[in-house]
Amino acid sequence: MSIELSITESQPDAETSRWRDLHDRVMMPNYDPLNMVPAHGQGSWLWDEAGNRYLDFAGGIAVSALGHANSELVEALTGQARKLWHVSNILTNQPALELARKLIDATFADKVFFANSGSEANEAALKLARRVAQDRHAGDKYEILAFENAFHGRTFFTVSVGGQSKYSQGFGPNPAGISHLPYNHSHAVLEWFEKHGDRVCAVILEPCQGEGGVIPATREFVDTLRTCCDRYNALLVFDEVQTGMGRSGSLYLHEKLGVVPDILTTAKALGCGFPISAVLTIDGVAEHLAVGTHGSTFGGNPMACAVAGKVIDIINTPEMLNNVEQRSRQLMAGLENISQRYHLFTEIRGIGLLLGCVLMEPYQDKARDLMTLCNESGLLALVAGPNVLRLAPPLNISESEIAEGLARMEEAVARFVKL
Ligand SMILES: *Cc1c(COP(=O)(O)O)cnc(C)c1O
């Protein structure tokens, strides 16, 4: 079916709505994007077709950690684009090897596997955990323990491991051998392991739940999981797809929690918008992913790896991580201030520059309304469930940009409380 494209004839504002209308005609209906259609970006700012400017505290869902059109990343990408785009994994390539070495040098890991998305990294991590258990123990040691409200991706395995049944139901029989417990409930974990521990091959969690409401894990909880995994020969998998790459003020959040996982997955900000993900692990686990057991056509492609190599150079520095801590304190304090004056949030929680503002009782289920008003005030924000406004500004954002974002947010809040 052909669709008429006469968009350029219209006026700027009408043009934006024409693009949005075209979306509804040509795209499958699984997304419901905002009306604003961005045209270009620079640093912490985005512009739409009509020339309106937005401060971007959404960052493409915690992806654009160095803002838009970062000149060093543009250089890394275009430099590689002129040399070599793609070879597949029947050949290796230098950017992939250099990136692997950087990730290993910066973390607990000895080995790396590259994929293209958070879902794919988690899919690989879970398959690896099942494989390790099968090789070492045989029999029925295949149970995966995950947590309620967790989000691990949208492939059928990862969405089944995720803890929101509304995402995993309605597609026929789910993969078996997956259990869910409440997050941050050590007692429930200890009890459950006593009954089922021998069958467990892996425990997977987000060290701060992102989509589930921006809920940081407690130290006690991750300690308990580490202890149980050690006692019952299960692997501890940290899904740091959203929390990783400096978002918490450490390169990876597990460093702050004082617990070392056996497997860690990282994606989102790893390529700052160029698709790439990685699974990190130690030698004794990695060896089970023997030749032919798993793979990816695009995983570890030279363009993505050249960008991610530059991203890690820029993010993994004391200056950048320090900026995350300082801007986090500034943003938290400003949000607390707004909350007190408008009686808006019960709690502002999160890690570093991943913050969740929990709406008070009178505003239940209205997070998306507040997000839309923020957008109208020139501030892009996110939600995490129906009651939590989520903010994920770039890690290199300036003090004055945070202040500007708070001013725009207050403008939106003043309208929101009168709705
Ligand atoms: C976004 C996200 C994923 C899925 O990543 P995709 O790139 O969308 O596949 C998995 N886990 C967590 C914690 C995430 O935030």
The ligand as an ORCA input file, in Angstrom:
! r2SCAN-3c Opt
* xyz 0 1
  C      15.824     -1.354     28.894
  C      16.101     -2.539     29.744
  C      16.205     -3.832     29.189
  C      15.896     -4.129     27.735
  O      16.765     -3.499     26.870
  P      16.410     -3.418     25.284
  O      17.617     -2.755     24.711
  O      15.151     -2.638     25.177
  O      16.240     -4.803     24.819
  C      16.571     -4.870     30.029
  N      16.822     -4.662     31.319
  C      16.714     -3.441     31.899
  C      17.022     -3.281     33.346
  C      16.346     -2.348     31.124
  O      16.209     -1.159     31.703
*
